[in-house]
Amino acid sequence: MCGRTCLTLDPDQVLCACKYQNSSVKKETDAHKEEKDDSIAPEDEERKGMETPEWRAEFNLGRRYQASYNIAPTDITPVVVSAAHFSDQEDQKCARIVMPMMWGMIPFWHKGDYRKHGLTTNNCRLEHLMDSKLYRGPFKRGQRCVVLCEGFYEWQTAGPAKKPSEREAYLIFVPQETDVKIYDKTTWTPSNVKLLRMAGLFDVWEDESGDKMYSYSIITFQSSKIMDWMHYRMPAILETEQQMNDWLDFKRVSDSQALATLRPAKCLEWHRVTKLVNNSRNKSEECNKPIELAAKPAKPPMNKTMMAWLNVRKKREEQIKAEQSEPSDEDTDSATKRKNSSDANSPAKRQRFSDFKMALQKPSCGGSESENKSSPP
């Protein structure tokens, strides 16, 4: 399952990170291999054949892509598709286009507000793809795409049952070069970072005015051993360029061949992150850091109105305490009168047995004055 991702690159940086080896360019290079100049270094030759995809900015009902450490469904993110969807030219068959789409496919039959179709479509189960009214059509039309991110967040649901708020969260990403730390942008550049690429399907929805919204879903299947300790579902990750080419090239690769390219990833890395990612409104750079390196979240600033109200209340409480600790003369007199009145009205105190016993013992010590007067000399 995939419910949250991280992508902090702006459009130009995304294009730089998505450079690819164009098959048509590679064939042309192989044809002129004998004419190659020995003075050209192999890495320069390889770089010479790299293509930068085109950024195709769609209106998408006014929605725009915004880089974020915490991307959630209904956000707009960059997605790679085949250029053959928009051009019939021969040189565009193997070309790629990056375009912003909304995460969560909008059902084609939905009418009204695109945000209120009532379905959860951020993920598409591979097992039910061909039986789904929503996904069968886009797949048959070759509307295959690749979703880009630096990593995706997953919550550990395997093992003892826990409340959602108590589950540990992890950032999953592909292995990087030795000195690259995916959570620290000072250690990498768009040209040497390895983005995580997930297979998906996209569709185009139109509102009543004819305006279009591109949206997609990420394909998932049962987790393999690499992730089943964390969650029972995992996204279909494309680890190699060949997998990516086969998934995108809908004119050359058949439906069955494309499905065969989807298999569990073999090499993934992860680290535990803080619970900041639990709330999609948290966009802090602390979201993707290892939990031991993330700073403790600061308390949010208090609303000015609330602060003023609390100050007034505090002053009032202090004033009441001062009045209670220093009563006036009138209050003292009235309190004394109330006490005397209560004493007068209260019933006589009941005599205790010990007091009665002491009263009996007093005459034996010498008698009373009346008894002494009446006694004979």
C-alpha positions as a printed Julia matrix, in Angstrom:
377×3 Matrix{Float64}:
   0.0     0.0     0.0
   1.13    3.57   -0.59
  -0.59    6.47    1.13
   2.05    9.18    1.4
   5.18   10.14   -0.59
   8.04   12.64   -0.51
   9.27   14.71   -3.46
  11.14   17.95   -2.78
  12.33   18.78   -6.33
  10.95   21.64   -8.41
   9.95   20.94  -12.06
  13.38   21.7   -13.56
  15.07   19.47  -11.0
  12.57   16.69  -11.66
  13.46   16.77  -15.35
  17.16   16.64  -14.52
  16.59   13.6   -12.3
  14.54   11.89  -15.04
  17.07   11.92  -17.89
  16.93    8.68  -19.82
  18.54    6.74  -22.64
  16.32    7.2   -25.69
  16.13    3.95  -27.65
  16.04    5.73  -31.0
  19.17    7.71  -30.13
  20.88    4.53  -28.97
  20.18    2.79  -32.29
  21.57    5.76  -34.19
  24.69    5.7   -32.02
  25.2     1.97  -32.65
  24.86    2.53  -36.4
  27.74    5.03  -36.35
  29.82    3.07  -33.85
  32.6     2.45  -36.39
  32.94    6.19  -37.0
  33.41    6.91  -33.26
  36.27    9.2   -32.3
  38.67    7.45  -29.91
  39.31   10.76  -28.14
  35.76   10.8   -26.72
  35.57    9.33  -23.22
  32.99    6.55  -22.65
  31.14    8.57  -19.99
  30.9    11.55  -22.36
  29.52    9.27  -25.06
  26.93    7.89  -22.64
  25.96   11.4   -21.51
  25.65   12.41  -25.16
  22.85    9.9   -25.67
  20.85   10.98  -22.6
  17.56   12.73  -23.23
  15.73   15.17  -20.98
  11.97   14.61  -20.94
   9.58   17.43  -21.74
   7.5    19.04  -18.99
   3.89   19.21  -20.16
   1.95   21.64  -17.99
  -1.77   20.88  -18.03
  -4.46   23.19  -16.66
  -5.83   20.55  -14.26
  -8.61   22.89  -13.12
  -6.06   25.39  -11.85
  -4.17   22.91   -9.63
  -0.36   23.07   -9.6
   2.42   20.79   -8.44
   4.16   21.86   -5.23
   7.26   20.1    -3.93
   6.66   18.66   -0.48
   8.12   16.42    2.21
   4.64   15.01    2.81
   2.52   14.42   -0.31
  -0.94   12.95    0.2
  -3.73   11.69   -2.11
  -5.51   14.52   -4.01
  -2.17   16.4    -4.26
  -0.67   17.12   -7.69
   2.61   15.3    -8.44
   4.86   14.72  -11.5
   4.17   11.56  -13.49
   6.07   10.12  -16.48
   4.12    9.0   -19.56
   4.95    8.08  -23.14
   5.06   10.98  -25.59
   3.15    8.75  -28.01
  -0.05    9.67  -26.13
   0.22   13.18  -27.57
   2.06   12.69  -30.88
   2.06   10.19  -33.74
   5.51   11.14  -34.97
   7.98    8.31  -35.32
  10.63    9.92  -33.12
   8.13   10.27  -30.26
   7.44    6.56  -29.82
  10.22    6.15  -27.27
  10.19    9.69  -25.92
   8.99   10.54  -22.42
   6.92   13.37  -21.01
   6.63   14.49  -17.4
   3.3    16.01  -16.52
   1.52   16.95  -13.27
  -1.47   14.81  -12.31
  -3.67   14.45   -9.25
  -3.07   11.45   -7.03
  -6.3     9.46   -6.92
  -8.03    8.6   -10.2
 -11.36   10.35  -10.77
 -14.02    7.91  -12.03
 -14.93    8.74  -15.62
 -18.64    8.44  -14.82
 -18.55   10.97  -11.97
 -20.51   14.21  -12.31
 -20.08   17.37  -10.27
 -17.23   18.24   -7.92
 -14.25   16.03   -8.76
 -13.32   15.85   -5.07
 -16.64   14.3    -4.05
 -16.86   11.01   -5.93
 -16.67    9.09   -2.65
 -14.16    6.41   -3.72
 -10.64    5.7    -2.45
  -8.57    5.49   -5.61
  -5.01    6.32   -4.57
  -4.09    2.62   -5.01
  -5.11    0.03   -7.6
  -4.92   -3.65   -6.65
  -3.18   -5.61   -9.4
  -5.29   -8.71   -8.66
  -8.53   -6.87   -9.5
  -7.24   -4.59  -12.24
  -8.89   -6.4   -15.15
 -12.19   -6.77  -13.26
 -12.41   -3.13  -12.24
 -14.83   -0.8   -13.99
 -12.53    2.08  -13.12
  -9.13    0.68  -14.11
  -9.85   -1.79  -16.92
 -10.5     0.94  -19.5
  -7.33    3.02  -18.9
  -5.2    -0.14  -18.9
  -6.68   -1.38  -22.18
  -6.06    2.05  -23.73
  -2.39    1.89  -22.74
  -2.64    4.71  -20.22
   0.29    3.45  -18.2
   2.42    5.88  -16.2
   5.32    6.02  -13.74
   4.92    7.91  -10.46
   8.04    9.68   -9.19
   9.15   10.27   -5.6
  12.23   10.3    -3.4
  10.53    7.74   -1.21
   7.15    6.73    0.16
   5.95    6.49    3.75
   4.51    3.3     5.17
   3.04    2.46    8.57
   3.77   -0.87   10.2
   0.52   -2.78   10.37
   1.98   -6.28   10.47
   2.4    -7.81   13.91
   0.44   -6.99   17.09
  -2.58   -4.78   16.48
  -2.09   -1.13   17.38
  -4.11    2.03   17.15
  -3.37    4.02   13.96
  -1.8     6.81   16.01
   0.58    4.33   17.67
   1.93    2.66   14.52
   5.56    3.24   13.58
   6.09    5.11   10.29
   8.94    4.45    7.84
  10.37    6.12    4.74
  11.11    3.54    2.0
  13.52    4.47   -0.8
  15.87    2.86   -3.33
  19.58    2.38   -2.49
  21.68    5.46   -3.2
  25.37    6.09   -3.83
  27.69    5.8    -0.84
  27.74    9.46    0.19
  24.11   10.21   -0.64
  21.63   10.49    2.22
  18.14   10.75    0.81
  16.91   12.8     3.79
  19.76   15.35    3.49
  19.6    17.4     0.29
  23.08   18.81    0.91
  24.51   15.36    0.09
  22.99   15.0    -3.37
  21.89   16.81   -6.51
  19.09   16.09   -9.0
  21.68   14.62  -11.35
  22.92   11.9    -8.97
  19.9    11.11   -6.83
  17.97    7.94   -7.62
  14.23    8.49   -7.54
  11.84    5.73   -6.61
   9.56    4.89   -9.56
   6.17    3.23   -9.16
   3.94    1.81  -11.89
   0.54    3.41  -12.22
  -2.46    4.06  -14.46
  -3.85    7.45  -15.44
  -7.07    8.78  -16.9
  -8.53   12.08  -18.06
 -11.73   13.44  -16.53
 -13.75   16.35  -17.89
 -16.09   18.62  -15.97
 -19.31   20.14  -17.33
 -17.33   23.0   -18.92
 -15.01   20.64  -20.77
 -11.97   21.41  -18.6
  -9.72   18.39  -18.08
  -8.18   16.9   -14.95
  -5.45   14.26  -15.25
  -5.36   11.81  -12.34
  -3.63    8.52  -11.53
  -3.56    5.52   -9.2
  -0.55    3.52   -8.01
  -0.57   -0.22   -8.66
  -0.03   -2.43   -5.6
   0.22   -6.15   -4.89
   0.94   -8.48   -1.98
   4.19   -7.69   -0.19
   7.23   -9.88   -0.67
   9.63  -10.84    2.12
  11.38   -7.49    1.84
   8.33   -5.65    3.16
   5.85   -8.16    4.6
   7.21   -7.53    8.13
   5.94   -3.95    7.77
   2.79   -4.12    5.64
   0.89   -6.76    3.69
   0.74   -4.59    0.52
   3.48   -2.84   -1.45
   3.59   -0.69   -4.62
   4.83   -2.04   -7.95
   8.32   -0.49   -8.05
  10.21   -0.31  -11.36
  13.87   -0.91  -10.48
  15.45   -0.95  -13.95
  15.3     1.22  -17.05
  14.13   -1.8   -19.04
  11.14   -2.24  -16.73
  10.32    1.43  -17.11
  10.61    1.3   -20.91
   8.39   -1.77  -21.14
   5.75   -0.3   -18.87
   5.58    3.04  -20.72
   5.84    1.82  -24.33
   2.2     0.82  -24.85
   2.57    0.62  -28.64
   5.4    -1.91  -28.59
   4.66   -3.86  -25.38
   1.35   -5.73  -25.08
  -0.86   -5.72  -22.01
   0.27   -9.16  -20.87
   3.93   -8.29  -21.39
   3.5    -5.07  -19.44
   1.92   -6.9   -16.51
   4.85   -9.34  -16.56
   7.24   -6.48  -15.85
   5.54   -5.82  -12.5
   7.28   -7.82   -9.81
   8.29   -7.19   -6.18
  11.35   -5.0    -5.71
  14.51   -6.75   -4.55
  16.54   -3.83   -3.24
  14.95   -1.3    -0.9
  16.12    0.67    2.1
  14.18    2.37    4.88
  14.43    4.2     8.16
  11.9     5.03   10.83
  10.52    8.58   10.87
   8.56   10.66   13.37
   4.79   10.76   13.59
   4.76   14.17   11.92
   3.85   12.37    8.69
   0.61   11.14   10.27
  -0.88   14.56    9.54
  -0.7    15.52    5.86
  -0.7    19.21    6.83
   2.79   18.79    8.28
   5.19   19.68    5.46
   8.32   20.11    7.58
  11.69   18.85    6.4
  11.74   16.82    9.62
   9.17   14.45    8.05
  11.65   12.33    6.09
  14.53   12.36    8.58
  15.42    9.32   10.7
  13.63    9.54   14.02
  16.89    9.82   15.94
  17.94   12.88   13.88
  14.61   14.68   13.68
  14.14   17.68   15.93
  11.39   17.53   18.49
   8.31   19.35   17.2
   7.89   22.79   18.71
   4.61   23.75   20.28
   2.47   25.7    17.79
   2.17   29.43   18.55
  -0.97   30.32   20.49
  -3.67   32.38   18.9
  -3.47   36.07   19.9
  -7.15   36.19   20.86
  -6.76   33.1    23.04
  -3.63   34.57   24.66
  -5.44   37.85   25.51
  -8.38   35.95   26.98
  -6.06   33.85   29.15
  -4.27   36.98   30.41
  -7.57   38.62   31.4
  -8.68   35.45   33.14
  -5.4    35.16   35.02
  -5.62   38.76   36.27
  -9.21   38.19   37.39
  -8.23   35.05   39.32
  -5.39   36.92   41.05
  -7.78   39.73   41.99
 -10.27   37.27   43.53
  -7.51   35.6    45.55
  -6.35   38.99   46.87
  -9.88   39.92   47.95
 -10.3    36.61   49.74
  -6.97   36.85   51.58
  -7.58   40.44   52.86
 -11.21   40.79   54.08
 -12.55   44.28   54.96
 -13.75   45.43   58.49
 -17.35   45.16   57.41
 -16.75   41.6    56.26
 -15.08   40.81   59.63
 -17.97   42.31   61.68
 -20.55   40.52   59.62
 -18.62   37.26   59.92
 -18.47   37.69   63.72
 -22.19   38.42   63.95
 -22.95   35.37   61.84
 -20.81   33.26   64.16
 -22.49   34.57   67.34
 -25.88   34.12   65.83
 -25.08   30.56   64.85
 -23.78   29.83   68.36
 -26.97   31.21   69.96
 -29.23   29.27   67.68
 -27.28   26.07   67.86
 -28.58   23.41   70.34
 -26.82   22.82   73.67
 -23.79   20.68   73.46
 -24.44   17.12   74.52
 -22.59   16.16   77.73
 -20.04   13.43   77.36
 -19.72   10.56   79.87
 -16.15   11.56   80.76
 -17.37   15.04   81.76
 -20.17   13.5    83.88
 -17.69   11.22   85.64
 -15.37   14.11   86.49
 -18.26   16.06   87.99
 -19.01   13.19   90.36
 -15.41   12.97   91.54
 -15.04   16.67   92.5
 -17.07   16.55   95.85
 -14.96   13.69   97.19
 -11.92   15.92   97.21
 -13.31   18.28   99.96
 -16.96   18.8    99.24
 -18.78   21.92   98.23
 -19.06   25.21  100.18
 -22.73   24.55  101.09
 -21.88   21.14  102.52
 -19.09   22.61  104.7
 -21.44   25.2   106.17
 -24.1    22.64  107.11
 -21.78   20.12  108.67
 -21.59   20.13  112.51
 -18.49   21.38  114.28
